[in-house]
């Protein structure tokens, strides 16, 4: 039985999609059967981050409406990740005929056939947010934030609105580990302000925009500081105990982390 994970935030621009692409790539690289789903309906973005922009893919809406069967729509890319894109055109009326039972049944199928199913949610949750909230099959919500005050407040408010906050963990993204004074809040303060357990810290990487433009997940670059941090998170999701900054920050600098 696989794990269903939603990656979300109330605020845009916190690196949620770049992280989702890197996590999907890393889990697949670890030998896991992974499905990444772009839930930014009508806009998308995960396809660009994963280099699937020119690939014709089925969408979750297709599967929910029964216009495409899962076994005819789910195929791995060159990176080993299965992918469902966001629809090019979307109207909320398309979800009118979708029942919670139908939604739960589809997630149950995906849970049976994949080790990890990652849903990259739009800022604020999007039109399908209520379906995920009411679905008992969702195992974890990864709440993405940065140390910027507006992002931290958005993370706090997002955690407050979740129906199952006990299933939520926070990812602190784009954190300047080498120059901690450049962060508005330290890691401990972010945890205290949001009251959400932390699953990982992903360092800031100046190459993120170039990686996004090339459609190559940051984690694919072994020289990137992001690769080790995301791999740590992948191991934690697989049940391993990994220190927060293992292999990411030099030991002599760890005292600056707080």
Buried (B, 14 or more C-beta within 10 A) or exposed (E): EBBBBBBBBBBBEBBBBBBBBBBBBBBBBBEBBBBBBBBBBBEBBBBBBBBBEEEEBBBBBBBBBEEBEBEEBBEEBEBBBBBBBBBEEBEEEBBEEBEEEBBBEBBBBBBEBBBBBBBBBBBBBBBBBBBBBEBEBBBBBBBBBBBBEBBBBBBBEBBEEBEEBEEBBBBBBBBEBEEBEEBBBBBEBBBEBBEBEBBBBBBBBEBBEEBBEEBBBBBBBEEBBBBBBBBBBBBBBBEEEBEBBEEBBEEEEBEEBE
